[in-house]
Amino acid sequence: MDYQTKTQKIKELLELLYKGEVATEAHLMLSSNEYFLIIREAKNRGYIDANIVDTKTGTFINGEITITEKGAEFVHPIKGTEGISGIQFNIQNGDFRGASLGTGNTVNNNWTSSLEQLKEYINGLGTEEQEIGNELIATIETNEVKPGLLSKFVDFLEKHPHVVSYVGNALVWTLANGNIG
C-alpha cells in the first residue's frame, strides 16, 4: 500500500472514530492485513489508542480503538491554532479587555466569535455529541453563570479539549461584562 493510500485510509479510520462509529475492515474496505497495517500505523503516529495482540493464529484488537487528541486534530484541525499545549488565563492592564483563555496565541476574546467557533466545532461532531454540544451552547447562552454550571458536561469537555477553550472565552466575556444570572 503506497503512502497516499495509507494516509487516506488512516483519515477514514479517524473520521469514523471521531464520529463515535465503529471502524472495521468492511467499513474501510480493506483486507485483514491492510486493516492491521493501518491500525498499527495510526497507533505509531499517536492518532489512536489500541491494544493490538499478535498470536500464532493471527492478529486481533483486545478492547476498543479510541481516537487521541492528536488524531482528532489531524482529521479536524482547529482554525488558527497549532494544537493545544496548555491553557492559560491572562488579564492585561488590570481589566477584562485583555482577558483570554487560549494556547498562548493572540486571542480576540469576543463572546459572539467564541460562541460561533464553538457552534462550528459542535456541528462537525456526530449526532449524539451534537445534542450534548447544543445543550452546552444553550446553557452558555442563558448567561446564568453559577457554580456547577458545567458539571453535567465534564465527560464531553474531557473528550473535546478544544471546546474548553471556546467555552472559557465565552464565560470570561460573560463574567467580565457582569452578565451573571
Disulfide bonds with the S-S distance in Angstrom:
none
